[in-house]
Amino acid sequence: MEIISFSVGVDVAKDTFVCYIESLFTNRTTKRVNRRKFNNNKTGIKLFLKWLKKNCKAVPLIHVTMEATGRYHEPLAYALFDAKLRCSIVLPNRIKSFAYSLNEYSKTDPIDARIIASYASMHNPAAWTPANKSMRQLRELTREREDVMKSRTQAKNRIAALQVGHLPPAKTIKRLSAQIKLLNAQIKAIDADMERLKDKDAQLAESVDLLVSIPHIGAITAYAIIAETNAFNLFENRNQLIKYAGLDIVERQSGSSIFGKSKISRRGNSHLRSAPYPGALSVKRSQSVFQETYCRAITNGKEKKQAHTAVVRQLLQVAYGVHKSGIPYDEEIHRLRLKKSVDELKGSPTVTSLAN
């Protein structure tokens, strides 16, 4: 038997990361090579790269895999990319499900690193490619705006709750109002930064123009979709996009005894799922294919929230098609495609890469 590759599982935390190396043989069996813990800083990453080359000799293919851990994994991922080493970043829920399939319920850093390495050996996840500078900046701005919007909503809700109570505290309401004023100014500043970023990047400007041609998608929504999908470069078909957003339908039906309620999986990018899509009321009042989708869902007994989710799913599918074609949205073409039942492209719902 010959070694065909080395699979390296990395469990990343804020201050440290644990690495586990296993060799993959031609008969698909594996064998432990080494394990070690490093500091999650520049010095630790340099030591890790030296240790990796020392332990993975003679075989050119080294595949390093890690979970998406907020931002803690980013320095290591970029260092591996710069070193021209194959790196994959997978969603934590995939590793968790894989661990359960191995009957492994314990959770420690060394165990997690070993399981990640085994997952990579068995499933060979796609290589990760970082987004360009403009896309990374846009992602930071859209996520910052999302956080500020949440803070403003919380402040408004607190004022509303205080005002209906007995003897509302005037000073508290005044301070909350000042917070809202500040948050409004920050939102305007973020919007201006995104606009300037678009003006400097012709490719980003083209992407935004394509998406805003779709009814119910404004500039802010377009920015969020583009940032979280890396301008749709993460996907090979619409199925992958919907699954990545966590908007795929999960059904629980089996035999004659199990009739569970269908729901969306929510196992995906929460930022993409919570982008500022149109409210159900604005969709209902419009005259478009999306309005028909909303009304059809209501007619079929769906709740308003479910109908709105159906519209969001359709918007993302159309956004994918419009962006990939490079042609602005045309309602007649959309209706024609629906009439001919030319819907989603067929293919694996597996995401080809993970948004960084």
Summary of the structure (lengths in Angstrom):
residues: 356
radius of gyration: 23.7
end to end distance: 36.8
largest distance: 80.4
contacts: 1071
relative contact order: 0.10
helix: 54%
strand: 14%
